[in-house]
Amino acid sequence: MSAAAFSQTYAEARAKFLAAAEAAGLDAQAHVHPLLGQHGEQLALDVVRDGPADAAAVLVISSACHGVEGFCGSGVQVALLGDADLRRRAHASGVALLYLHALNPHGFSWWRRVTHENVDLNRNFQDFSQPLPHNTAYDAIAHLLVPAQWPPTPEVQQAMRDWIAQNGQRAWQTAVTAGQYHHPEGLFFGGHNPTWSQQAIRHVLQDHGQRCARMGWIDLHTGLGPSGVGERIYAGADDAATIARARAWWGGPDGQAITSIYDGSSTSALLTGLMWKAGLQECPQAEHTGLALEYGTVPLEQVLQALRADQWAENHPELAAPEREAIRRQLRDAFYTDTDAWKQQVLVQGSEAAHQAVAGLAG
């Protein structure tokens, strides 16, 4: 596997993905986004299926749930499309591979983590006919996270340190990242309605996931943990049998390589409105086993600082172009380590997880 699978822009990434599919003799289906990209390019959630429509088992491999994180996920997908051994094992085992490239193409192109609605897609899978969760801890710090001016004043920074000293670092991470539904111009906003991306994902699952008996899902992410290390975070309901199956697939000899937001073993906080719910809702006939493969980049404090600056810039359209560009690049660099060594680490771990999932689905 080569670092050449990675790209510098969304347009380049999409072109490489479609070329890899064509080279593998596979067709691509585009769910075209209503807006254009940063450079005027078409945006789309592109879907490639490698395997028969009636396969008993389907492995979904998705990228760019959080837009800018697609630089990593797309590279893994391009490499996997060219992995002859993976394809051979999947075909022999009756497992169809389903690639979802750029779940949030707008964020990917514009170097933002959120959708064009300013929504965190992985907090958007709620029942919007019911009252939404209220993150009261976020209410108390919203004005500190995205302050009136940037860089933040010393007073704002001190107030943050005081909150952490009083409540703890883990409580801070949970308050900030768990998901919130009352501050549309804040961080980790889950939205008030289903986003375009959520609806597109559901259409894909309806088209490709309702005939299988078993479904695996590897969703590729970046931004948490040590640089280049792919934390294997269980992505599914808090169900002992399902967690045990995920540990058997991906957890290593003792199962401990799988972490969980439910027992506190993950670097991620306990989150709400997660995407894996769509798999259960749209494909209820299937046995589900999910994984969020989360690659580390830079320290969490640096990631959060980049997200705060990005949201502040979004809230200030009058900001001059050079300052906006610097903030945008800071965000991209927080979620994508543009070195060959990092990319090779990512590819090795992504390939291993995909092979393990095929073996698990084969039974």
C-alpha positions in Angstrom: 0.0 0.0 0.0 1.3 3.4 -0.9 0.9 6.9 0.5 0.0 7.9 -3.1 -3.5 6.9 -2.2 -3.9 10.1 -0.2 -4.8 13.5 -1.6 -4.4 17.3 -1.0 -8.0 18.3 -1.9 -11.4 16.8 -2.0 -11.5 17.0 -5.8 -8.3 15.0 -6.0 -9.5 12.5 -3.4 -12.8 11.9 -5.3 -10.9 11.5 -8.6 -8.6 8.9 -7.0 -11.5 7.0 -5.5 -13.5 6.9 -8.7 -10.3 5.9 -10.7 -9.6 3.1 -8.2 -13.2 1.8 -8.5 -12.9 1.9 -12.3 -9.6 0.1 -12.2 -11.3 -2.6 -10.1 -14.1 -2.9 -12.7 -16.6 -1.5 -10.3 -19.4 1.1 -10.9 -19.9 4.2 -8.8 -23.2 5.8 -7.8 -23.2 9.5 -7.0 -25.5 11.1 -4.5 -24.9 14.7 -5.6 -24.8 17.4 -3.0 -26.9 20.6 -3.6 -23.9 22.9 -3.1 -20.5 23.3 -4.8 -17.1 22.8 -3.2 -14.4 25.2 -2.3 -13.0 25.3 -5.9 -16.4 25.2 -7.6 -16.3 21.4 -8.0 -19.3 19.0 -7.7 -19.7 17.4 -4.3 -21.2 14.0 -3.8 -21.4 11.0 -1.6 -20.0 8.3 -3.9 -21.0 4.7 -3.4 -19.1 1.7 -4.8 -20.3 -1.9 -4.2 -17.9 -4.8 -4.7 -20.1 -7.9 -4.5 -23.5 -9.2 -5.5 -26.7 -7.4 -4.5 -28.0 -10.4 -2.7 -24.9 -11.1 -0.6 -25.7 -12.4 2.8 -23.0 -10.2 4.4 -22.0 -6.6 3.7 -19.0 -4.7 5.0 -19.6 -0.9 4.9 -16.4 1.2 4.9 -17.1 4.9 5.1 -15.1 8.2 5.1 -15.6 11.9 5.9 -18.4 11.6 8.4 -16.6 14.6 9.8 -15.7 16.3 6.5 -12.0 17.2 6.9 -11.3 13.8 8.4 -11.9 12.5 4.9 -8.3 13.1 3.9 -7.4 10.1 6.0 -10.5 8.0 5.3 -10.4 8.5 1.5 -6.8 7.4 1.4 -7.7 4.1 3.2 -10.6 3.5 0.9 -8.5 4.1 -2.3 -5.9 1.6 -1.0 -8.5 -1.0 -0.1 -10.1 -0.8 -3.5 -6.7 -1.9 -4.9 -6.2 -4.6 -2.4 -6.5 -7.8 -4.5 -6.2 -10.1 -1.5 -9.0 -8.3 0.4 -11.2 -8.6 -2.7 -10.4 -12.3 -3.2 -11.1 -13.1 0.5 -14.4 -11.1 0.4 -15.6 -12.8 -2.8 -14.7 -16.2 -1.6 -16.5 -15.6 1.7 -19.7 -14.2 0.2 -19.0 -10.7 1.7 -19.9 -7.6 -0.4 -17.7 -4.6 0.3 -19.6 -1.3 0.3 -17.6 1.9 0.1 -19.2 5.2 1.1 -16.8 7.9 0.0 -17.3 11.4 1.6 -20.4 11.1 3.8 -20.0 14.9 4.3 -18.4 16.1 1.1 -19.1 19.7 1.8 -17.0 19.7 5.0 -14.3 17.6 3.2 -14.0 20.2 0.4 -14.2 23.3 2.6 -11.9 21.9 5.3 -14.5 21.9 8.0 -15.6 19.1 10.3 -19.3 19.9 10.1 -21.8 19.8 7.3 -23.0 22.8 5.3 -25.7 23.2 8.0 -23.0 23.6 10.6 -24.0 20.3 12.1 -21.8 17.5 13.5 -23.1 14.6 11.4 -22.2 12.1 14.1 -24.5 13.8 16.6 -27.4 14.3 14.0 -29.0 10.8 14.2 -31.8 11.8 16.7 -35.6 11.3 16.6 -36.4 15.0 15.9 -40.1 14.4 16.7 -39.1 14.0 20.3 -37.5 16.4 22.8 -33.8 16.6 22.1 -31.1 16.0 24.8 -30.1 19.1 26.7 -26.4 19.3 27.4 -26.6 21.7 30.3 -22.8 21.5 31.0 -22.2 22.9 27.5 -24.6 25.8 28.2 -22.2 26.9 31.0 -19.2 27.0 28.8 -20.6 27.9 25.4 -19.4 31.5 25.6 -15.9 30.4 26.5 -15.5 27.8 23.7 -16.5 30.3 21.0 -15.9 33.7 22.5 -16.7 37.1 21.1 -13.2 37.7 19.9 -10.3 35.5 18.6 -7.7 34.8 19.9 -9.5 34.4 23.2 -8.7 36.9 25.9 -6.6 35.9 28.9 -9.8 36.1 31.0 -11.6 33.6 28.8 -8.6 31.2 28.9 -8.4 31.5 32.7 -12.2 30.9 33.0 -11.7 27.6 31.0 -8.8 26.5 33.2 -10.9 27.3 36.3 -13.8 25.2 35.0 -11.5 22.2 34.3 -9.8 22.5 37.7 -13.1 22.4 39.4 -14.8 19.7 37.3 -11.9 17.6 35.8 -10.5 17.1 32.3 -12.9 14.2 31.5 -15.9 16.2 32.4 -14.6 19.0 30.2 -14.2 16.7 27.2 -17.7 15.3 27.8 -19.3 18.7 28.1 -17.7 19.9 24.9 -18.0 16.9 22.7 -21.0 14.8 23.8 -23.3 16.7 21.4 -25.5 19.7 22.0 -28.8 21.0 20.4 -29.2 24.5 21.8 -26.3 26.5 20.3 -26.4 26.4 16.5 -23.3 28.6 16.3 -21.4 26.5 18.7 -19.3 23.3 18.6 -20.6 19.7 18.2 -24.1 21.0 17.3 -26.3 18.0 16.4 -28.9 20.1 14.5 -32.7 20.5 14.7 -33.4 18.4 11.6 -31.9 15.6 9.6 -29.0 16.9 7.5 -28.6 16.3 3.8 -25.8 13.8 4.6 -28.0 11.9 7.1 -30.7 11.5 4.5 -28.2 10.4 1.8 -26.7 7.8 4.1 -30.2 6.4 4.8 -30.9 6.1 1.1 -27.7 4.2 0.6 -28.5 1.8 3.4 -32.0 1.3 2.0 -30.5 0.5 -1.5 -27.7 -1.7 -0.3 -28.3 -3.0 3.2 -31.8 -4.4 3.3 -31.1 -7.9 1.8 -28.2 -9.0 4.0 -28.3 -11.0 7.1 -25.1 -9.6 8.6 -23.6 -6.1 8.3 -20.2 -4.8 9.5 -19.3 -1.2 9.4 -15.9 0.5 9.7 -16.2 4.3 9.9 -12.9 6.1 9.5 -12.1 9.0 11.8 -9.2 11.2 13.0 -8.4 13.6 15.8 -8.2 11.5 19.0 -5.3 9.7 20.6 -1.6 9.3 19.9 -0.4 10.2 16.5 -0.9 7.4 13.9 -2.5 5.0 16.3 -5.9 3.8 15.2 -8.1 3.3 18.3 -10.7 0.7 17.6 -13.9 2.2 19.2 -16.9 -0.1 19.3 -19.8 1.6 17.4 -23.1 0.1 18.3 -25.7 -0.3 21.0 -24.8 -1.0 24.6 -25.4 -4.8 24.1 -23.1 -7.4 25.6 -23.4 -9.9 22.8 -22.7 -7.4 20.1 -19.8 -5.9 21.9 -18.4 -9.4 22.4 -18.7 -10.0 18.7 -16.8 -6.8 17.9 -14.1 -7.8 20.4 -13.8 -11.2 18.7 -13.4 -9.6 15.3 -11.1 -6.6 16.1 -10.1 -6.9 19.8 -6.9 -9.1 19.4 -6.1 -12.2 21.4 -7.7 -10.9 24.6 -10.3 -8.7 23.1 -8.9 -5.6 24.7 -8.0 -3.8 21.5 -11.6 -2.7 21.3 -12.5 0.3 23.5 -16.0 1.5 24.3 -17.7 4.8 25.2 -20.0 2.8 27.5 -17.3 1.6 30.0 -15.0 4.6 29.8 -12.2 2.7 28.1 -12.3 4.9 25.0 -10.6 8.3 24.5 -14.0 9.4 23.3 -16.6 10.7 25.7 -20.1 9.2 25.8 -21.8 10.7 22.8 -25.4 11.1 21.5 -27.0 11.0 18.1 -24.5 8.6 16.6 -24.6 7.4 13.0 -24.5 3.7 13.7 -28.2 4.0 14.7 -29.1 4.4 11.0 -27.8 0.9 10.2 -30.1 -0.6 12.8 -33.1 1.5 11.7 -32.8 1.0 8.0 -31.6 -2.6 8.0 -33.3 -4.1 11.0 -33.1 -7.6 9.5 -29.3 -7.7 9.8 -27.0 -8.6 12.6 -24.8 -5.4 13.1 -21.2 -5.1 14.2 -19.6 -1.7 14.0 -16.3 0.0 14.5 -15.1 3.6 14.5 -11.4 3.5 13.6 -10.1 6.7 15.2 -6.5 7.7 14.2 -4.6 10.1 16.4 -3.1 13.3 14.9 -2.1 16.1 17.4 -2.9 16.5 21.1 -6.6 17.0 22.0 -6.0 20.5 23.3 -4.6 21.5 19.9 -7.5 19.8 18.1 -10.1 21.7 20.2 -8.3 25.0 19.7 -8.5 24.5 15.9 -12.2 23.7 16.2 -12.9 26.8 18.3 -11.1 29.0 15.8 -12.9 27.5 12.9 -16.3 28.0 14.5 -15.4 31.6 15.4 -14.4 32.3 11.8 -17.7 30.8 10.6 -19.6 33.1 12.9 -17.7 36.1 11.5 -18.2 36.3 7.7 -16.5 39.7 7.7 -13.1 38.1 8.5 -10.4 38.9 5.9 -9.4 36.1 3.5 -5.8 35.6 4.8 -6.9 35.1 8.4 -9.7 32.7 7.3 -7.4 30.7 5.2 -4.9 30.4 8.1 -7.7 29.1 10.4 -8.9 26.7 7.8 -5.4 25.2 7.3 -4.9 24.9 11.0 -8.1 22.8 11.2 -7.0 20.6 8.3 -3.6 20.0 9.9 -5.3 19.1 13.2 -7.1 16.2 11.5 -4.7 15.2 8.8 -1.0 14.5 9.3 0.5 15.0 5.9 3.6 12.8 6.2 4.4 9.4 4.6 5.1 7.8 7.9 1.7 8.7 9.3 -0.1 7.6 6.2 1.7 4.2 6.2 0.6 3.6 9.8 -2.9 4.5 8.8 -3.0 2.1 5.8 -1.6 -0.9 7.7 -4.1 -0.6 10.5 -7.0 0.1 8.1 -6.1 -2.9 6.0 -5.9 -5.1 9.1 -9.3 -4.0 10.3 -10.9 -4.6 6.9 -9.5 -8.1 6.6 -10.6 -8.9 10.2 -14.1 -7.7 9.4 -14.4 -9.9 6.3 -13.2 -12.9 8.3 -15.8 -12.1 11.0 -18.6 -11.7 8.6 -17.7 -14.9 6.9 -18.3 -16.7 10.2 
